[in-house]
């Protein structure tokens, strides 16, 4: 192995840092759920955020199913929740999500 190959391998190893890879993997795993993916797309196009009711109506899903998906997204720190009167308004929390989804910002 020549010097250039060793440098390339060293650079690749740094790129594949365990912590970064674990973070990437977890984010991809979470957003790969079809309902969660749709929710993230919706939130990326709604600068003011959406309630669970808004999301459920748009996706023709039950409130409990959407609430469950929102808990997963919130636990993964992809969405943030803010109380508005009697409901929670969700918005994207992690700006890196735009990179993963390649979704243009609104």
Beta strands, then each sheet from edge to edge (+ up, - down):
strand 1: 50-51
strand 2: 79-84
strand 3: 87-92
sheet 1: 1+ 3- 2+
end
